[in-house]
Amino acid sequence: MTGRLRHVAWLTATAAARPFQFGAYALSGLVPRSRGLWVFGSWGGHRYADNAAAFYRYCRDLDDPSIRPVWISRHRAIVDQVRDEGGSAHLIWSARGAFACLRSEVYLFDNFAKDINFWLSRGAKMVNLWSGVPLKAFERDIDQPTSRYYRLFHGAGWERLAYGAMMPWHAMRPDLIIATSQRTAEITRRAFDATEDSVAITGFPRNDWLLRAAQDQDLRTCPRQLVEDVAAGRPTFLYLPTYRDSTQPYIDVDWARLHDMLASMDGRLYLKFHPDDRSSFHHPTDRIVQLFQDTDVYDLLPFTSVLISDYSSIIFDFMVLDRPIIHYMPDLDEFVASSRKLVFEPTEIAVGPLCLDGDALLAAIAELSTGASETDAVGGVGVGTTGQRHAVMAMLHRYVDDKACERVLAAIEELRTHS
């Protein structure tokens, strides 16, 4: 069966199931919610990562009898992992998983209620821990008529109805959503059409762990190769390109030259594609290592010497470590033309060299490896001044500490109190 036929088959099956699923959703609102029972999920139930996982662990470790956190997943391996850590977890459609979703007072997720179980969520409080500081437009801010999300929110009546039936979780407004600063709170509120008092500026829970791991040098969850690199004091470069809506090739690197450069400095570069990216990489060496796409990069960030990325919100989290960042955007013009509009101009948020081709990237890596300041913007557009770093940090992060989980919990308690 071709990809197109599989897609048609999926749409047909989904359309046939929707009346029954919406029926389950309506009935779930009749089930009394159990105060203190909170269910968590991440990325459609396929991951145990990001803000949801960080805040879940925080709630689990509180050992507070008034909060009963439960992780919901579509994968047995994730359920087993959470249980091995001492937590409570169930498969989404197991008897215990479905019961927890039906009875839960609060749903906490990284993207949408489908991260847990949307169809059993009616009547629960929706807390969106979100997936990152937005660099690209999202949800209601998407202005491309060809986008299904544009059609969901701004299309003709029949389009809004059809896409709403297919993706109802996108149309739901969260009861609470978190942000990192006043600027990002305004962007998030507009994209979700949320009320002003439903957006809490708390910082991200995952950055609590990021800061603590960097301070404590906790390498237990890192790949063995990285552990060896850290022990040997080698410079480690982490290249994290983001997903392109256009799906066009975008990497322009002379891998042989890069290998030789890394060998001369006794360094290593780790490459990980976005989970939705279907790009292929054919140049692995002992100095250039491709990571599995389901690798949790937050295990690596605390031990990364230099981050290389483009339009990914990961750059905003890495900023809190005050380490060098190279902004590598060889397809900037094409990206702007073919993808969602950018919330920030690249030069507005660049805190290091902004490289527009492979030669500039290699020059920036070479200079930073010698100890040159990233604010010299060598090898790229000269935008990463010290003043700009401070300005961008102030714009994007109200807090730079490890107390985000505490603030998120306080915001949820306030929501519960006034409900």
C-alpha positions as CSV (number, residue, x, y, z in Angstrom):
1,M,0.0,0.0,0.0
2,T,1.4,3.4,-1.0
3,G,1.8,6.3,1.5
4,R,-1.2,8.1,0.0
5,L,-3.4,5.0,0.2
6,R,-2.4,4.5,3.8
7,H,-3.2,8.1,4.6
8,V,-6.6,7.8,3.0
9,A,-7.2,4.5,4.9
10,W,-6.3,6.3,8.2
11,L,-8.6,9.2,7.4
12,T,-11.4,6.8,6.6
13,A,-10.9,4.8,9.8
14,T,-10.6,8.0,11.9
15,A,-13.8,9.5,10.5
16,A,-15.7,6.3,11.1
17,A,-14.5,6.2,14.8
18,R,-15.2,9.8,15.6
19,P,-18.9,9.5,16.5
20,F,-18.1,6.9,19.1
21,Q,-15.1,8.8,20.4
22,F,-17.1,12.0,20.8
23,G,-19.7,10.0,22.6
24,A,-17.1,8.7,25.0
25,Y,-15.9,12.3,25.4
26,A,-19.4,13.5,26.3
27,L,-20.0,10.7,28.8
28,S,-16.6,11.2,30.4
29,G,-17.8,14.5,31.7
30,L,-20.4,12.7,33.8
31,V,-17.8,10.8,35.8
32,P,-16.9,12.6,39.1
33,R,-13.3,13.7,39.2
34,S,-11.1,12.6,42.1
35,R,-9.3,15.6,43.8
36,G,-5.6,15.1,43.8
37,L,-5.4,12.5,41.0
38,W,-3.3,14.0,38.2
39,V,-2.4,12.3,34.9
40,F,0.6,13.3,32.8
41,G,1.6,12.6,29.3
42,S,4.0,13.8,26.6
43,W,4.1,14.0,22.8
44,G,0.9,12.0,21.9
45,G,1.8,9.4,24.6
46,H,4.9,8.4,22.7
47,R,7.6,9.9,24.9
48,Y,8.6,10.3,28.6
49,A,10.4,13.7,28.3
50,D,10.2,17.5,28.3
51,N,8.3,19.6,30.8
52,A,5.7,17.0,31.5
53,A,8.3,14.4,32.6
54,A,10.2,16.9,34.6
55,F,7.2,18.1,36.5
56,Y,5.9,14.6,36.9
57,R,9.1,13.6,38.7
58,Y,8.9,16.7,40.9
59,C,5.3,15.8,42.0
60,R,6.3,12.2,42.5
61,D,9.2,13.1,44.7
62,L,7.2,15.5,46.8
63,D,5.7,12.5,48.5
64,D,2.6,14.6,49.1
65,P,-0.5,12.5,49.8
66,S,-2.8,15.2,48.4
67,I,-1.2,14.7,44.9
68,R,-1.3,11.4,43.2
69,P,0.6,11.7,39.9
70,V,0.1,9.0,37.2
71,W,2.0,8.8,33.9
72,I,-0.1,7.7,30.9
73,S,1.6,6.2,27.8
74,R,1.0,4.2,24.6
75,H,4.2,2.2,25.2
76,R,4.9,-0.6,27.6
77,A,8.6,0.3,27.7
78,I,7.8,3.8,29.0
79,V,5.4,2.4,31.6
80,D,8.0,0.1,32.8
81,Q,10.6,2.9,32.9
82,V,8.4,5.1,35.0
83,R,7.6,2.2,37.4
84,D,11.3,1.3,37.7
85,E,11.9,4.9,38.8
86,G,9.3,4.4,41.6
87,G,6.4,6.1,39.9
88,S,2.9,5.1,38.9
89,A,2.2,4.6,35.2
90,H,-0.4,2.8,33.0
91,L,-1.0,2.2,29.3
92,I,-3.6,4.6,27.9
93,W,-6.3,2.0,27.2
94,S,-5.6,-0.4,30.0
95,A,-8.3,-0.7,32.6
96,R,-6.3,1.2,35.2
97,G,-5.1,3.7,32.6
98,A,-8.6,4.5,31.4
99,F,-9.9,4.7,34.9
100,A,-7.2,7.1,35.9
101,C,-8.0,9.3,32.9
102,L,-11.7,9.2,33.6
103,R,-11.2,10.1,37.3
104,S,-8.3,12.5,37.1
105,E,-8.8,16.0,38.4
106,V,-6.0,17.5,36.3
107,Y,-4.5,16.7,32.9
108,L,-0.8,17.9,32.5
109,F,0.8,17.6,29.1
110,D,3.5,19.0,26.8
111,N,1.3,19.8,23.8
112,F,-2.4,18.8,23.9
113,A,-4.7,16.6,25.8
114,K,-4.1,13.8,23.3
115,D,-0.7,13.4,25.0
116,I,-2.8,11.6,27.6
117,N,-6.3,10.6,26.5
118,F,-8.4,13.4,25.1
119,W,-11.5,11.2,24.8
120,L,-11.7,10.7,28.6
121,S,-10.8,14.3,29.6
122,R,-14.1,16.2,29.7
123,G,-14.4,18.0,33.0
124,A,-10.7,17.8,34.0
125,K,-8.6,20.8,34.4
126,M,-6.2,21.2,31.4
127,V,-2.7,22.3,32.2
128,N,-0.5,22.8,29.2
129,L,3.2,22.7,30.1
130,W,4.0,23.4,26.5
131,S,7.1,22.3,24.5
132,G,9.2,25.4,24.2
133,V,9.7,29.1,23.6
134,P,8.2,29.7,20.2
135,L,10.4,30.8,17.4
136,K,8.0,29.7,14.7
137,A,4.3,30.8,14.6
138,F,2.0,28.1,15.9
139,E,-1.7,27.4,16.4
140,R,-3.9,30.5,15.7
141,D,-0.9,32.5,14.6
142,I,-0.2,30.4,11.6
143,D,-1.0,32.5,8.5
144,Q,-0.4,30.0,5.7
145,P,-3.7,29.1,4.0
146,T,-2.4,25.7,3.0
147,S,-1.8,24.7,6.6
148,R,-4.3,22.5,8.2
149,Y,-4.0,24.5,11.4
150,Y,-4.8,27.7,9.5
151,R,-7.9,25.9,8.1
152,L,-8.9,24.7,11.5
153,F,-8.9,28.2,13.0
154,H,-9.4,30.6,10.0
155,G,-10.8,28.5,7.2
156,A,-14.3,28.3,5.8
157,G,-17.0,27.0,8.1
158,W,-16.9,23.5,6.7
159,E,-13.1,23.5,7.0
160,R,-13.2,24.5,10.7
161,L,-15.9,21.8,11.3
162,A,-14.0,19.1,9.5
163,Y,-10.6,19.8,10.9
164,G,-12.1,20.4,14.3
165,A,-13.6,16.9,14.2
166,M,-10.2,15.5,13.2
167,M,-8.1,17.5,15.7
168,P,-10.5,18.6,18.5
169,W,-7.7,18.9,21.0
170,H,-6.3,21.8,19.1
171,A,-9.5,23.7,19.5
172,M,-9.5,23.3,23.3
173,R,-8.3,26.3,25.3
174,P,-6.2,25.3,28.3
175,D,-7.2,26.3,31.8
176,L,-3.6,27.0,32.5
177,I,-0.5,27.3,30.3
178,I,3.0,28.2,31.3
179,A,5.5,30.6,29.8
180,T,9.0,31.9,30.5
181,S,8.6,35.6,30.3
182,Q,6.1,38.4,29.6
183,R,7.0,38.4,25.9
184,T,6.5,34.6,25.5
185,A,3.3,34.8,27.6
186,E,1.8,37.3,25.1
187,I,2.7,35.1,22.2
188,T,1.3,31.9,23.8
189,R,-1.9,33.6,24.9
190,R,-2.6,34.9,21.4
191,A,-1.8,31.5,19.8
192,F,-4.2,29.6,22.2
193,D,-6.7,32.4,22.4
194,A,-6.3,32.1,26.2
195,T,-7.4,34.5,28.8
196,E,-4.7,36.7,30.3
197,D,-5.1,35.1,33.8
198,S,-4.7,31.6,32.4
199,V,-1.1,32.1,31.4
200,A,1.4,31.8,34.2
201,I,5.0,33.0,33.9
202,T,6.9,30.2,35.7
203,G,9.8,29.1,33.6
204,F,10.0,25.6,32.3
205,P,10.3,22.5,34.7
206,R,12.8,20.8,32.4
207,N,15.2,23.7,32.9
208,D,15.2,23.0,36.7
209,W,16.8,19.7,35.9
210,L,19.1,21.2,33.3
211,L,20.6,23.6,35.8
212,R,20.9,21.1,38.5
213,A,22.4,18.4,36.3
214,A,25.0,20.9,35.0
215,Q,25.9,21.8,38.6
216,D,25.9,18.3,40.0
217,Q,27.5,16.7,36.9
218,D,25.0,13.9,37.0
219,L,25.9,11.7,34.0
220,R,23.8,8.7,34.8
221,T,21.4,9.1,31.9
222,C,24.0,10.1,29.2
223,P,25.2,7.9,26.4
224,R,28.5,6.1,27.3
225,Q,30.4,7.9,24.6
226,L,29.5,11.3,26.0
227,V,30.4,10.1,29.6
228,E,33.9,9.2,28.3
229,D,34.2,12.6,26.5
230,V,33.3,14.5,29.7
231,A,35.7,12.4,31.7
232,A,38.5,13.2,29.2
233,G,37.7,16.9,29.1
234,R,36.9,16.8,25.4
235,P,34.9,19.7,23.8
236,T,31.5,18.4,22.8
237,F,29.4,19.9,20.1
238,L,25.7,19.1,19.8
239,Y,24.0,19.8,16.5
240,L,20.2,19.9,16.8
241,P,18.5,21.0,13.6
242,T,14.7,21.5,13.8
243,Y,12.0,20.1,11.6
244,R,11.3,21.8,8.3
245,D,7.7,22.1,7.1
246,S,9.0,22.0,3.5
247,T,10.8,18.6,4.2
248,Q,13.5,19.8,1.8
249,P,17.2,19.0,2.4
250,Y,19.0,21.7,4.4
251,I,22.3,20.4,5.7
252,D,25.3,21.9,4.0
253,V,28.4,20.7,5.8
254,D,31.8,19.4,4.6
255,W,31.8,16.4,6.9
256,A,35.4,15.4,6.0
257,R,36.7,18.8,6.9
258,L,34.6,18.8,10.1
259,H,36.0,15.4,11.1
260,D,39.6,16.6,10.6
261,M,38.9,19.8,12.6
262,L,37.3,17.8,15.5
263,A,40.2,15.3,15.5
264,S,42.7,18.2,15.7
265,M,41.0,19.6,18.8
266,D,40.2,16.1,20.2
267,G,36.5,17.0,20.1
268,R,33.3,15.3,19.1
269,L,30.1,16.4,17.4
270,Y,26.8,14.7,18.2
271,L,23.9,15.1,15.7
272,K,20.3,14.4,16.4
273,F,17.4,15.0,14.0
274,H,14.0,16.2,15.1
275,P,11.7,13.2,15.9
276,D,9.5,14.0,12.9
277,D,12.4,14.6,10.5
278,R,13.0,12.0,7.8
279,S,16.4,13.2,6.8
280,S,19.2,10.7,6.3
281,F,22.8,11.0,7.4
282,H,25.6,9.0,5.7
283,H,28.8,10.4,7.2
284,P,29.3,8.9,10.7
285,T,32.9,8.8,12.0
286,D,34.5,8.3,15.3
287,R,34.3,12.2,15.7
288,I,30.7,12.6,14.3
289,V,28.1,10.6,16.1
290,Q,24.4,10.4,15.1
291,L,22.0,9.9,18.0
292,F,18.7,8.1,17.9
293,Q,15.8,10.4,17.2
294,D,14.1,9.5,20.5
295,T,17.1,10.5,22.5
296,D,16.2,13.0,25.2
297,V,18.6,15.8,24.5
298,Y,18.1,17.3,28.0
299,D,20.3,14.4,29.2
300,L,23.1,15.8,27.0
301,L,22.7,19.6,27.2
302,P,24.2,19.9,30.7
303,F,27.5,18.4,29.3
304,T,27.5,20.1,25.9
305,S,30.3,22.6,25.3
306,V,28.7,24.3,22.3
307,L,25.2,24.0,20.9
308,I,24.6,24.3,17.2
309,S,21.0,24.8,16.1
310,D,18.8,26.9,13.8
311,Y,15.1,27.5,14.4
312,S,14.6,25.2,17.3
313,S,13.4,26.5,20.7
314,I,16.2,24.4,22.3
315,I,18.5,27.4,21.9
316,F,16.4,29.3,24.4
317,D,16.7,26.6,27.0
318,F,20.4,26.3,26.5
319,M,20.9,30.0,27.0
320,V,20.3,29.5,30.8
321,L,23.6,27.7,30.9
322,D,25.5,30.7,29.6
323,R,27.5,28.6,27.1
324,P,28.3,29.2,23.4
325,I,25.6,28.9,20.8
326,I,26.1,28.8,17.0
327,H,23.1,29.6,14.9
328,Y,23.4,27.7,11.7
329,M,20.8,28.7,9.1
330,P,22.0,27.7,5.6
331,D,18.4,27.7,4.3
332,L,17.1,30.9,6.0
333,D,15.5,32.4,2.9
334,E,13.8,29.1,1.8
335,F,12.7,28.4,5.4
336,V,11.0,31.8,5.7
337,A,9.4,31.4,2.3
338,S,8.2,27.8,2.7
339,S,7.6,27.4,6.4
340,R,5.5,29.1,9.1
341,K,6.4,32.7,9.7
342,L,8.9,33.4,12.4
343,V,7.9,35.0,15.7
344,F,11.4,36.5,16.1
345,E,13.8,37.5,13.4
346,P,16.9,35.3,13.7
347,T,19.2,38.3,14.2
348,E,16.9,39.5,17.0
349,I,17.5,36.4,19.2
350,A,21.0,35.3,18.0
351,V,23.5,35.3,20.9
352,G,26.4,33.9,18.9
353,P,27.6,33.5,15.4
354,L,24.8,33.4,12.8
355,C,26.2,31.2,10.0
356,L,24.5,31.1,6.6
357,D,26.7,28.5,5.0
358,G,28.9,25.5,5.8
359,D,32.2,27.4,5.5
360,A,31.0,30.0,8.1
361,L,29.9,27.1,10.4
362,L,33.3,25.5,10.3
363,A,35.0,28.8,10.9
364,A,32.8,29.4,13.9
365,I,33.5,26.0,15.3
366,A,37.3,26.5,14.8
367,E,37.3,29.8,16.5
368,L,35.2,28.7,19.5
369,S,37.4,25.7,20.0
370,T,40.4,28.0,20.5
371,G,38.6,29.8,23.3
372,A,37.5,32.8,21.4
373,S,34.4,34.5,22.7
374,E,31.2,33.5,20.9
375,T,30.3,37.2,21.0
376,D,33.0,37.9,18.4
377,A,30.6,36.3,16.0
378,V,33.4,34.8,14.0
379,G,32.5,32.9,10.9
380,G,29.0,34.4,10.8
381,V,26.9,37.6,10.9
382,G,28.1,39.8,13.7
383,V,25.1,39.7,15.9
384,G,26.1,37.9,19.1
385,T,27.3,40.7,21.3
386,T,27.4,40.5,25.1
387,G,24.8,43.2,25.3
388,Q,22.5,41.2,22.9
389,R,22.9,38.1,25.0
390,H,21.8,40.0,28.1
391,A,18.9,41.6,26.2
392,V,17.7,38.3,24.8
393,M,17.9,36.6,28.1
394,A,15.9,39.3,29.8
395,M,13.3,39.2,27.0
396,L,12.9,35.4,27.1
397,H,13.6,34.4,30.7
398,R,12.1,36.1,33.7
399,Y,13.7,33.5,35.9
400,V,17.1,31.7,35.6
401,D,16.9,29.3,38.6
402,D,15.8,25.8,39.5
403,K,12.4,26.8,41.0
404,A,10.1,26.5,38.0
405,C,8.4,23.4,39.3
406,E,7.6,25.2,42.5
407,R,6.0,28.1,40.6
408,V,4.1,25.7,38.3
409,L,2.7,23.9,41.4
410,A,1.7,27.2,43.0
411,A,-0.1,28.2,39.8
412,I,-2.0,24.9,39.7
413,E,-3.0,25.2,43.3
414,E,-4.3,28.7,42.6
415,L,-6.3,27.3,39.6
416,R,-7.8,24.6,41.9
417,T,-8.6,27.1,44.6
418,H,-10.6,29.4,42.3
419,S,-12.4,26.6,40.3
